[in-house]
C-alpha cells in the first residue's frame, strides 16, 4: 500500500520524463497531497505516541493502524490480539510509512528502511541496501523500496512472482505492492504490473502518463497526470468501473469500490454491483460529506476492506467502509476515541498454567489482562529471573527453556505478574514447574498436565488432522483440518493459523494449506477462532514430529 506525500509526488513529477503538453498539469497537481515538512530535522528522537493530534500520513494494516505526524513520529493502535504488530519504543523518526497485513515499514530521515510487526514470510528480513531509499510500499506480505536512482528492492512472500521486478529502461519512480501482484510507474509515466496471475499482468505498458498506481486484487488503477482514474485488469464478476468526475488527487482500489479524492477534497466512489459477498450495502459507511487530504486502503484479507483518511479540518483519522468481516477487526485509529484508562497492575492477580510441546518448546497461559490504554504488560520470570516483558494478553511461548544454566537442575520454574506504564506490578502468580527431562508439569497444588485455559465464549476449536506432503528428504508442505462448534451465537471473522507460535495465515475455511517446514523438527500447530471484533473465541493446538520423535504429541 502506497502512502502519498507532497515530497513523494514532487519526486515522482521531477523524475518523470517531460512530455509536451503535460508540464502544466504536473505543476498544478504537485500540491495535491498533504505537505510533510520537517525543515531540516536531523533529530534522533524515539517513538513516542501522542493521542488526539494532527497527522500527515496513515497506514492501514489488517488489525492495526499507524499514523505519521509532522515531526516524523509514528503513532500506532492495534486490536488487543495484534499488539505484537506495534513498533518498539526506540523507533526512529520517519518521513514515509506503509502497512501490510501484519507488518509495517518506514523510511527514516537518513533514507534507510525500518520494519516492525509480524516476521512471517521474511517480512522483516530487510535486504542490505547501499543506495538511499526514496519511498516504500508494503503489500499484504511483501515490501518494495524505491531508490533515488530508480532501482527497486523487494523482499517477503513471492508465491506469485510479486518480487520479480521487471528490467525497465530508466527504472521506476513509484511502486505499489498489492496482495498477489506489484505495479510500478516508470520514468515515462507508464504503468507496469507483474504477477504469476496472468490476469494481473500488463503485457504492454499502460501509457498514462500516471503519477499514482494501485495494485488491486481484481482490478488495478492509475491516476493520470490530468487527475483522471484509469483501470485495467477488470474482472467482469465485480462489474465495477472507476469514477469519472475528476480531476482527482488520490485514489483507492478495493474489491468493492474504486474511490477518487476530488480537488474539493471530498470522496467520489463507484461500487461493485451487485455486492455479491454481503447482504448490506457498505456504501453507507463512506463519509461523502467529509473533506480529506489523503485516503489509504487497508490490508484486510476479505472483501470488507476499510479505508482510512486524514481529515482536512483537523488532521485526525477517519476509517470507513469496513463493516464487512475483516474491516471490523481494525482498532480505533490513533487520535480517535483514544480513552486513557488508569488501571493499576497492583489490582491484577494472574493464575498460570502451561503446555509442553517437545523437549525445548512450551507455552505459558494466564487469565487475560484487561485491554486498556495505556496498555498493560506481563512480566515473565524463569527461575526468578526476568525472561521477558510481553503485551500479549494471555500467553507466552518459550522455545529455549532447555538452555537454562544446568545448575538449576532438572526443573524450570515460571511465574508471571502484571505491569503497568507507571511501573506498578501485581502479585506474582502461582509457580509452574517443568521437568526438563520428562516434560511433566506441576503447579503449586500438585496438578499435572494442565491444558491451556479456554475463553468462556462457548466456541470450541479442535484440530482433527495435520499432514505433511514430502518435498524432499527433510522438507515438506503441510495441511491442517479442524472442527469448530457453537458458532451460531458468535459470528466468526475467520481463523488465525500459527506454526511454532508464528502466524502463517488467516482463513475463513476450516482447513489450511501451509508452506514448507522442516520435517525433522517438532511442529506446533495452533488454530484460533477470531470473532468479528477481533476477540479470540477459542484456540486448539497440536504438536507433531513427522520424521523424528521430537514432540510430546500433546493435543488439546
TAKA-V959107 format. One record per residue. RES is the residue in three letters. PHI is phi in whole degrees, -180 to 180 (* if undefined). PSI is psi in whole degrees, -180 to 180 (NA if undefined). Layout:
[[RES	PHI	PSI] [RES	PHI	PSI]]
This chain:
[[UNK	*	128] [UNK	-95	131] [UNK	-99	130] [UNK	-102	139] [UNK	-137	165] [UNK	-56	-43] [UNK	-62	-43] [UNK	-69	-38] [UNK	-66	-45] [UNK	-60	-42] [UNK	-63	-44] [UNK	-62	-47] [UNK	-62	-40] [UNK	-69	-30] [UNK	-90	-16] [UNK	-71	140] [UNK	-70	135] [UNK	-66	141] [UNK	-127	140] [UNK	-57	132] [UNK	89	-1] [UNK	-114	-10] [UNK	-63	-40] [UNK	-64	-40] [UNK	-64	-41] [UNK	-62	-45] [UNK	-63	-39] [UNK	-64	-37] [UNK	-91	-2] [UNK	-65	-27] [UNK	-96	23] [UNK	-79	-23] [UNK	-113	167] [UNK	-55	134] [UNK	-82	128] [UNK	-112	97] [UNK	-106	124] [UNK	-110	-19] [UNK	52	63] [UNK	77	23] [UNK	-65	127] [UNK	-131	37] [UNK	-77	153] [UNK	-115	49] [UNK	-81	155] [UNK	-97	169] [UNK	-62	125] [UNK	-146	92] [UNK	-64	138] [UNK	-129	126] [UNK	-84	158] [UNK	56	55] [UNK	-131	179] [UNK	-89	134] [UNK	-116	159] [UNK	-112	-27] [UNK	-141	155] [UNK	-136	140] [UNK	-128	129] [UNK	-118	116] [UNK	-94	-163] [UNK	-76	-41] [UNK	-133	18] [UNK	-148	153] [UNK	-132	129] [UNK	-118	147] [UNK	-134	151] [UNK	-118	129] [UNK	-96	178] [UNK	-69	-16] [UNK	-91	-3] [UNK	90	8] [UNK	-85	142] [UNK	-105	131] [UNK	-123	123] [UNK	-126	143] [UNK	-122	149] [UNK	-141	165] [UNK	-66	164] [UNK	-60	-40] [UNK	-75	-13] [UNK	-110	23] [UNK	-66	-18] [UNK	-69	-12] [UNK	-87	-3] [UNK	-79	153] [UNK	-75	163] [UNK	-78	169] [UNK	-73	-15] [UNK	-103	26] [UNK	-62	131] [UNK	-74	169] [UNK	-65	145] [UNK	-122	156] [UNK	-119	-5] [UNK	-159	135] [UNK	-136	158] [UNK	-156	143] [UNK	-120	142] [UNK	-107	-160] [UNK	-61	-49] [UNK	-135	14] [UNK	-145	162] [UNK	-136	146] [UNK	-132	156] [UNK	-146	160] [UNK	-105	126] [UNK	-83	174] [UNK	-74	-9] [UNK	-100	18] [UNK	67	31] [UNK	-113	169] [UNK	-110	136] [UNK	-127	136] [UNK	-128	153] [UNK	-149	164] [UNK	116	-145] [UNK	-78	134] [UNK	-91	5] [UNK	-59	147] [UNK	62	25] [UNK	72	23] [UNK	-61	-30] [UNK	-102	4] [UNK	-89	78] [UNK	-71	125] [UNK	-66	158] [UNK	-69	126] [UNK	-128	120] [UNK	-89	-24] [UNK	-90	139] [UNK	-63	149] [UNK	-99	132] [UNK	-89	-43] [UNK	-155	169] [UNK	-142	149] [UNK	-138	128] [UNK	-108	123] [UNK	-89	-165] [UNK	-57	-52] [UNK	-138	21] [UNK	-142	163] [UNK	-137	143] [UNK	-131	135] [UNK	-114	134] [UNK	-101	126] [UNK	-89	162] [UNK	-64	-22] [UNK	-89	12] [UNK	74	8] [UNK	-82	160] [UNK	-128	135] [UNK	-119	127] [UNK	-125	152] [UNK	-154	166] [UNK	111	-150] [UNK	-69	136] [UNK	-133	36] [UNK	-64	-27] [UNK	-117	21] [UNK	70	21] [UNK	-70	-13] [UNK	-93	-7] [UNK	-84	77] [UNK	-66	126] [UNK	-71	155] [UNK	-85	114] [UNK	-122	135] [UNK	-56	126] [UNK	89	-19] [UNK	80	-159] [UNK	-121	145] [UNK	-104	-16] [UNK	-153	147] [UNK	-131	143] [UNK	-126	115] [UNK	-87	123] [UNK	-101	-147] [UNK	-87	-53] [UNK	-126	15] [UNK	-149	169] [UNK	-137	141] [UNK	-124	153] [UNK	-147	159] [UNK	-111	126] [UNK	-85	-178] [UNK	-70	-12] [UNK	-94	-1] [UNK	87	8] [UNK	-84	147] [UNK	-99	138] [UNK	-130	140] [UNK	-131	143] [UNK	-136	141] [UNK	-176	157] [UNK	-75	-15] [UNK	-76	105] [UNK	-61	-25] [UNK	-63	-32] [UNK	-94	-3] [UNK	-79	155] [UNK	-110	108] [UNK	-63	-36] [UNK	-127	152] [UNK	-60	142] [UNK	-86	124] [UNK	-68	-46] [UNK	70	-123] [UNK	-73	145] [UNK	-109	152] [UNK	-119	0] [UNK	-157	150] [UNK	-144	144] [UNK	-128	122] [UNK	-91	101] [UNK	-93	174] [UNK	-83	-36] [UNK	-117	-5] [UNK	-167	144] [UNK	-115	147] [UNK	-138	157] [UNK	-134	154] [UNK	-103	119] [UNK	-77	169] [UNK	-64	-23] [UNK	-87	-4] [UNK	92	18] [UNK	-97	154] [UNK	-103	122] [UNK	-118	137] [UNK	-126	155] [UNK	-143	174] [UNK	57	44] [UNK	-83	117] [UNK	-78	124] [UNK	-61	-24] [UNK	-56	-34] [UNK	-95	-13] [UNK	47	59] [UNK	-132	136] [UNK	-123	154] [UNK	-73	157] [UNK	-66	154] [UNK	-135	29] [UNK	-108	34] [UNK	-68	-171] [UNK	-77	151] [UNK	-112	157] [UNK	-113	-9] [UNK	-160	162] [UNK	-151	157] [UNK	-134	152] [UNK	-135	111] [UNK	-119	-180] [UNK	-63	-32] [UNK	-105	-15] [UNK	-153	147] [UNK	-119	123] [UNK	-123	141] [UNK	-117	150] [UNK	-103	114] [UNK	-70	170] [UNK	-63	-22] [UNK	-84	2] [UNK	75	15] [UNK	-105	152] [UNK	-71	146] [UNK	-139	115] [UNK	-129	151] [UNK	-118	148] [UNK	-122	154] [UNK	-67	141] [UNK	-132	129] [UNK	-79	167] [UNK	-78	90] [UNK	-69	-25] [UNK	-103	2] [UNK	-148	149] [UNK	-81	-28] [UNK	-95	155] [UNK	-97	106] [UNK	-76	3] [UNK	-65	-20] [UNK	-67	-18] [UNK	-79	-17] [UNK	-82	123] [UNK	-84	85] [UNK	-73	-8] [UNK	-102	10] [UNK	-111	133] [UNK	-87	135] [UNK	-125	149] [UNK	-89	-25] [UNK	-159	158] [UNK	-133	147] [UNK	-142	132] [UNK	-79	145] [UNK	-80	170] [UNK	-108	33] [UNK	-68	159] [UNK	-84	-29] [UNK	-103	-174] [UNK	-77	-21] [UNK	-81	59] [UNK	-79	127] [UNK	-80	161] [UNK	-124	139] [UNK	-121	144] [UNK	-136	155] [UNK	-91	118] [UNK	-68	138] [UNK	-73	-25] [UNK	-78	-37] [UNK	-139	3] [UNK	74	12] [UNK	-88	176] [UNK	-110	133] [UNK	-116	137] [UNK	-119	143] [UNK	-157	172] [UNK	74	14] [UNK	-116	36] [UNK	-73	-12] [UNK	-72	-174] [UNK	-57	-44] [UNK	-90	-34] [UNK	-59	-32] [UNK	-69	-7] [UNK	-82	-6] [UNK	-70	145] [UNK	-80	176] [UNK	-61	132] [UNK	-66	159] [UNK	-54	134] [UNK	85	-9] [UNK	-116	128] [UNK	54	31] [UNK	-84	104] [UNK	-100	117] [UNK	-82	120] [UNK	-115	130] [UNK	-95	91] [UNK	-110	118] [UNK	-86	132] [UNK	-63	-21] [UNK	-66	-16] [UNK	-96	5] [UNK	-112	128] [UNK	-114	134] [UNK	-115	143] [UNK	-112	142] [UNK	-123	134] [UNK	-134	179] [UNK	-154	162] [UNK	-132	135] [UNK	-101	129] [UNK	-100	-41] [UNK	-157	-164] [UNK	-67	-14] [UNK	-139	18] [UNK	-138	128] [UNK	-146	165] [UNK	-133	132] [UNK	-97	142] [UNK	-131	138] [UNK	-138	164] [UNK	-63	139] [UNK	-62	136] [UNK	-80	153] [UNK	-62	147] [UNK	-91	105] [UNK	-138	168] [UNK	-120	125] [UNK	-66	151] [UNK	-73	152] [UNK	-89	154] [UNK	-120	171] [UNK	-130	127] [UNK	-88	130] [UNK	-109	123] [UNK	-112	137] [UNK	-125	119] [UNK	53	45] [UNK	65	15] [UNK	-115	139] [UNK	-65	117] [UNK	-90	-42] [UNK	-164	156] [UNK	-118	117] [UNK	-123	148] [UNK	-100	5] [UNK	-68	124] [UNK	-71	-17] [UNK	-148	4] [UNK	-157	162] [UNK	-146	134] [UNK	-106	122] [UNK	-117	116] [UNK	-111	26] [UNK	-140	21] [UNK	-71	-16] [UNK	-75	-14] [UNK	-89	4] [UNK	-64	146] [UNK	-47	129] [UNK	-61	-17] [UNK	-65	-15] [UNK	-77	-5] [UNK	84	-157] [UNK	-84	-8] [UNK	-117	153] [UNK	-126	136] [UNK	-115	131] [UNK	-117	145] [UNK	-144	157] [UNK	-136	161] [UNK	-156	155] [UNK	-78	151] [UNK	-139	133] [UNK	-111	175] [UNK	-69	-19] [UNK	-81	-5] [UNK	91	0] [UNK	-74	148] [UNK	-126	155] [UNK	-90	-179] [UNK	-69	151] [UNK	-66	146] [UNK	-73	179] [UNK	-63	161] [UNK	-85	140] [UNK	-114	121] [UNK	-108	126] [UNK	-112	127] [UNK	-83	116] [UNK	-73	-13] [UNK	-91	-48] [UNK	-98	-17] [UNK	79	6] [UNK	-68	140] [UNK	-110	131] [UNK	-131	140] [UNK	-106	176] [UNK	-55	-36] [UNK	-91	8] [UNK	90	-1] [UNK	-66	148] [UNK	-129	155] [UNK	50	51] [UNK	-79	129] [UNK	-75	164] [UNK	-66	143] [UNK	-69	138] [UNK	-97	146] [UNK	-61	160] [UNK	-94	27] [UNK	-72	-22] [UNK	92	-21] [UNK	-71	140] [UNK	-130	134] [UNK	-116	130] [UNK	-134	120] [UNK	-75	125] [UNK	-93	-42] [UNK	-149	137] [UNK	-133	124] [UNK	-131	155] [UNK	-119	141] [UNK	-108	113] [UNK	-61	136] [UNK	-131	28] [UNK	148	-178] [UNK	-62	-36] [UNK	-126	-10] [UNK	-103	159] [UNK	-170	165] [UNK	-102	162] [UNK	-134	155] [UNK	-128	144] [UNK	-125	143] [UNK	-133	144] [UNK	-149	166] [UNK	-114	150] [UNK	-133	135] [UNK	-122	155] [UNK	62	50] [UNK	-101	-1] [UNK	-65	-33] [UNK	-95	-1] [UNK	-141	87] [UNK	-58	141] [UNK	-101	143] [UNK	-83	-30] [UNK	153	-158] [UNK	-129	131] [UNK	-93	130] [UNK	-109	134] [UNK	-126	147] [UNK	-124	118] [UNK	52	44] [UNK	72	6] [UNK	-104	122] [UNK	-60	130] [UNK	-120	-6] [UNK	175	167] [UNK	-137	131] [UNK	-143	154] [UNK	-94	-4] [UNK	-92	173] [UNK	-105	33] [UNK	-153	160] [UNK	-153	134] [UNK	-107	121] [UNK	-109	168] [UNK	-78	-164] [UNK	-71	148] [UNK	-142	165] [UNK	-87	113] [UNK	-72	-12] [UNK	-87	-9] [UNK	-109	162] [UNK	-67	134] [UNK	-116	120] [UNK	-103	112] [UNK	-100	138] [UNK	-135	142] [UNK	-130	125] [UNK	-115	132] [UNK	-84	124] [UNK	-112	128] [UNK	-78	174] [UNK	-68	-19] [UNK	-97	11] [UNK	89	3] [UNK	-76	138] [UNK	-78	113] [UNK	-85	-34] [UNK	-171	161] [UNK	-149	147] [UNK	-128	151] [UNK	-138	156] [UNK	-147	147] [UNK	-119	125] [UNK	-136	138] [UNK	-115	124] [UNK	-84	-28] [UNK	-116	-53] [UNK	-101	161] [UNK	-86	65] [UNK	-100	-2] [UNK	-118	154] [UNK	-76	-20] [UNK	79	16] [UNK	-68	135] [UNK	-132	132] [UNK	-144	NA]]
